[in-house]
Amino acid sequence: MTATTDTQPEDLRNRMVDRIDAAGYLRSASVERALRTVPRHLFVPNASIEDAYADKSITTKPGGPGGRPASCASVPTVVAMMLGQLDARPGDRVLEIGAGTGYNAALLAELVGETGQVTTIDIHPDVTEQARRALEATGYGRVRVLTGDGALGAPDQALFDHIIVTVGPWDLPPGWRDQLAPGGRLVVPLHWRGQARSVAFVHQDGVLRATDSQLCGFIPMIGDGQDGERTGQIADDVALYFDRDQPIDPAALHGILAQPATTVWSGASVVPNESTDLIWPRLTGAEPGTCRFAAEPAAAEAGLCNPAFTYRSPALVDGDSLAYLTLRGPDPDATERRWELGAIGHGPAGTRLAERLCEQIRAWDRDRTAQPTITAYPAGTPDEDLADGVVIDKQFIRLVVSN
Ligand SMILES: C[S@@+](CC[C@H](N)C(=O)[O-])C[C@H]1O[C@@H](n2cnc3c(N)ncnc32)[C@H](O)[C@@H]1O
């Protein structure tokens, strides 16, 4: 019996790339060529060949923070999307933080070619040992694999034309900016106000200016300065996630969901699978109290809350009041299946907060592709030198977001 072509790695790989393309995540011919070339299955030897080319992450080392993996191969669409943001070219010098399996480093080696240089760092020695072995076995032994805290970068190899971070940091350590050439690009899945987005920053005059941001999810970066996210329960199965610079006290909101609610509707609606993801970052550019409302399905089933997205809905908090994103629909009599976006408010200022959330939904609705302006200044930059916008103070940066 002859093997069907369906299970050949090359065919599965090409189908994976076709799916990524159909989903709109392929921005350049060079990234496409790299994805069609690098044998992903050889970087995840314990996964089946089908899983290696499915659009999912593959855990390679369990036991990370919060029950998440300590290491994994990232979802291929996210890998493709971030490489598109990075725009690495032949001859470039690239640093990757989060070597993991070595797969992305091999893609980077394809993109920069023999004249370029790729350095990748991981904090776990067993992970770097495995990545080094896989890179050598697949012909990418020229990638430099270092063990250490990626927050420090690789000062001995700097300057870099690009830095790509494939683990989720809360902050941007100064070494990344300092080791990036002027005009160089940093692509990083940054966490702020309860959300994570892959932000493409360009280094200009000591400041990082975003040119693009895309929804993503990553395992949290471990190490100094990365524990700035706070969380607290406001009911048995409902928590808020926010940043340490926000005066949010979950204890002051405990039990608020059992109090009377006001629902405000925005008039903006979406069809199935239509993205609403830019509402959240735009909200962070208008409302200092933006955070994440995270419910277990049990809380929604019990009628305690009705968030638009159970585990991840944007919310606004002001003192002892709260509003969060909700949805209604579809109308059974309508010809098109649409869901209207709105907000549910609780507490003394709940109605006003729900109205403010709806104002931002309407602003998003007027131009659904508009990205907020995001700039990262070094910590200590005086207020008068910052652009206008909401200031998010972290340990190493002052992030300014505006619409
Ligand atoms: C999602 S995986 C990276 C996937 C990888 N790029 C690939 O192609 O397989 C994230 C990696 O970041 C690493 N990591 C976490 N904190 C780190 C830190 N402070 N410095 C360097 N690596 C870190 C983890 O050990 C893990 O291997």
The ligand as an SDF file (V2000), in Angstrom:
LIG
                    3D

 27 29  0  0  0  0  0  0  0  0999 V2000
    5.7050   30.5380   23.3630 C   0  0  0  0  0  0  0  0  0  0  0  0
    7.2900   29.9560   23.7890 S   0  0  0  0  0  0  0  0  0  0  0  0
    8.2800   30.4930   22.4100 C   0  0  0  0  0  0  0  0  0  0  0  0
    8.0030   29.7860   21.1380 C   0  0  0  0  0  0  0  0  0  0  0  0
    9.1980   29.7680   20.2050 C   0  0  0  0  0  0  0  0  0  0  0  0
    9.4970   31.0630   19.6380 N   0  0  0  0  0  0  0  0  0  0  0  0
    9.0580   28.6980   19.1500 C   0  0  0  0  0  0  0  0  0  0  0  0
    9.2090   29.0180   17.9490 O   0  0  0  0  0  0  0  0  0  0  0  0
    8.8390   27.5510   19.5090 O   0  0  0  0  0  0  0  0  0  0  0  0
    7.8440   31.0870   25.0450 C   0  0  0  0  0  0  0  0  0  0  0  0
    9.2240   30.8170   25.5610 C   0  0  0  0  0  0  0  0  0  0  0  0
    9.6320   31.9290   26.3420 O   0  0  0  0  0  0  0  0  0  0  0  0
   10.4740   31.4410   27.3650 C   0  0  0  0  0  0  0  0  0  0  0  0
   10.6400   32.4700   28.4070 N   0  0  0  0  0  0  0  0  0  0  0  0
    9.7980   32.8100   29.4290 C   0  0  0  0  0  0  0  0  0  0  0  0
   10.3320   33.8160   30.1410 N   0  0  0  0  0  0  0  0  0  0  0  0
   11.5260   34.1230   29.5710 C   0  0  0  0  0  0  0  0  0  0  0  0
   12.5450   35.0550   29.8550 C   0  0  0  0  0  0  0  0  0  0  0  0
   12.4680   35.8960   30.8930 N   0  0  0  0  0  0  0  0  0  0  0  0
   13.6320   35.0750   29.0460 N   0  0  0  0  0  0  0  0  0  0  0  0
   13.7570   34.2130   27.9940 C   0  0  0  0  0  0  0  0  0  0  0  0
   12.8190   33.3010   27.6920 N   0  0  0  0  0  0  0  0  0  0  0  0
   11.7210   33.2600   28.4560 C   0  0  0  0  0  0  0  0  0  0  0  0
    9.8220   30.1630   27.8080 C   0  0  0  0  0  0  0  0  0  0  0  0
   10.7540   29.3000   28.4330 O   0  0  0  0  0  0  0  0  0  0  0  0
    9.3090   29.6000   26.4640 C   0  0  0  0  0  0  0  0  0  0  0  0
   10.2010   28.6800   25.9330 O   0  0  0  0  0  0  0  0  0  0  0  0
  1  2  1  0
  2  3  1  0
  2 10  1  0
  3  4  1  0
  4  5  1  0
  5  6  1  0
  5  7  1  0
  7  8  2  0
  7  9  1  0
 10 11  1  0
 11 12  1  0
 11 26  1  0
 12 13  1  0
 13 14  1  0
 13 24  1  0
 14 15  1  0
 14 23  1  0
 15 16  2  0
 16 17  1  0
 17 18  1  0
 17 23  2  0
 18 19  1  0
 18 20  2  0
 20 21  1  0
 21 22  2  0
 22 23  1  0
 24 25  1  0
 24 26  1  0
 26 27  1  0
M  CHG  2   2   1   9  -1
M  END
$$$$
